[in-house]
Amino acid sequence: MTSSLAVAIVTVPVATAFIWLGSNWLEDASATLSIHYDLPPVVQGGIVAAVGSSFPELASVVIAALLGSLDLGVGAVVGSAIFNILVIPGVAVVAGKGTMSSTRTLVHKETLFYLLSVVVLLLTLSFARIYNPVGDTSIGRLTRPLVVFPLAVYGFYLFLQWQDVGDYAGRPEQGRIDVRRKWLLLAAGLFVILVAVERLVDAVLLFGDRFGTPEFLWGVTIVAAATSLPDLIVSLRAAKGEDDVASMSNVIGSNIFDLLVVIPVGVLIVGSASVDFGIAAPMFGALLAATAVLFVFLRTGLVLGQWEAYLLLSTYGLFLLWVGAETFGFLHVLPATVFPG
């Protein structure tokens, strides 16, 4: 583990830059290979694109779990979801053309299924606290049988996507692709992301030790923002390319994958892991509130305007202020067991 606080502070922006670089390589290679192998749209969108944009979150959960700090990984996933919901649409509107269009399908199907995903993961964490409590605390142990539940729900999501696509007849390959080069680029992207996330997690764990604060709160802010940068770049490109629906679909699809797949995969790898439900539950409440705000804004006229975008960004700013105040003891909304003494 990094021993110097100064080194850890420098590590955070450097690791974030490398996460962005590796994610660019990964997404470019995976998108090109999907076309080369003529994968159906549901596989491209629901699996390849989701895994590509969510791999930093997946790496953070797996690495944190292997280090015995799944709380940090869960915080990164929840914080990333809040970042995606509030910051990405807001920045896309402010930095783009001033508005973002939506569709009834996006609002009624994708966003509602995303709300279901939040509830499913929250239920899974509550089951861990009910059936596998750790002493007389709010901590519960997530086990492999428990995480089958969210994975099954994600399988149901893919089934719905497949039904919407219908019979896929394929399409002719467009131009020649250097397949070996793309596979090497994909492998390089994975490697760079893994190394960068490992350094980022190491630095954030030091912050928790030095300041005597829960790892979850550092995950929900610093790690979440760093691992969400690729999603922000992808959505901005789509929005500037006049593809508003693709921009929002990337946000919602990535969040569904993060909630239903990323945390369960971390548990499947390490076997079991402890999560503090006392701190996770309030954060999930904040995530549900943020999602509800975005849902209302998208449904009203099926357009996200500038004042709504600024309100989303301001809401994220208030969220960061709240987490910071809790972390350093200025507020005590979270249960006392989170900050003993």
Secondary structure by P-SEA (a helix, b strand, c coil): ccccaaaaaaaaaaaaaaaaaaaaaaaaaaaaaaaaaccccccccccaaaaaaaaaaaaaaaaaaaaccaaaaaaaaaaaaaaaaccaaaaaaaaccccccccccccccaaaaaaaaaaaaaaaaaaaaaccccccccbbbbccccaaaaaaaaaaaaaaaaaaaccccccccccccaaaaaaaaaaaaaaaaaaaaaaaaaaaaaaaaaacccaaaaaacaaaaaaaaaaaaaaaaaaaacaaaaaaaaaaaaaaaaaccaaaaaaaaacccccccaaaaaaaaaaaaaaaaaaaaaaccccccaaaaaaaaaaaaaaaaaaaaaaaccccccccccccc
